[in-house]
Amino acid sequence: MAGDLALSNHAYEEAEIHFQRVRNAKESQPVDAETAAALFGFGRAQTAIREWYQFPEALSSLRRAFDYYVDVGDVARALTVAEYPIHPVVGRRIGVADLVASALTLVSPDSSEAAQLLPRYGLALALETMDYDGAMEVFGRALTFAQDHGDVALEMRASAADANFFFMRFQDSLENGRRAIELGERVDDLPT
C-alpha cells in the first residue's frame, strides 16, 4: 500500500524502495497476488526513474507480474500490466513488443481490448524490432477500429506519427501528428 501511495504521489524512488522490500521478503517464495502487485509497482517505479538502458529490469518485473495474472486467469490485470505505457527503445528489444504480443493472445482479435493494445504494439514493433511494415499494418487495424467505433482517443494513439518519424517519413509524421492534434481538441484525454 505504501508503494502504491508513493506512485500516486509521483514519489517514484520511495515507491521503488517499498516494492523492493516486498520483492526481497518474498524472493524465495512462488509468486502470489501480493508479489505480483509488488512486481507491477516496482516495474512502474523503475520506468519512471531509470535510464532507458535499465528498462529490461523493469520489463522483467512487469513480465513476471503479467505471467502470474495469466496463470491465475486474471486477464483484466494482465492487460493492465501490458497496457502500462513504457516507451520502446529504438533498436533494442527490451520486451515491450513481446509483452504486448502476449497480451493480444488473451483477447479476441476484433475486440475493444485488442484495439486498445494495438497502438502500443505498433510502436513497439516499429522501434524495438524495426519492423515498419508490420507496425503500419497494426496501426492500420487500430485506426480502422477507432474510426468504425468513434473512439477518438484510440484514433489519436493510432496516428503512427512516432513510428513515421523514426523511419524518417517526416511528411507522414507531420500529417499524422497534425491529425492527432486536431482530434485532441475533441477529446479530454491528457495522456494521449
Buried (B, 14 or more C-beta within 10 A) or exposed (E): EBBBEBBEEEBBEBBBBBBBBBBEEBEEEEBEEEBBBBBBBBBBBBBBEBEBEEBBBBBBBBBBBBBBBBEBEBBEBBBBBBBBEBBBBEEBBBBBBBBBBBBBEBBEEEEEBBBBBBBBBBBBBBBBBBBBEBBBEBBBBBBBBBEEEEBBBBBBBBBBBBBBBBBEBEEBBEBBBEBBEEBBEEBEEEEB
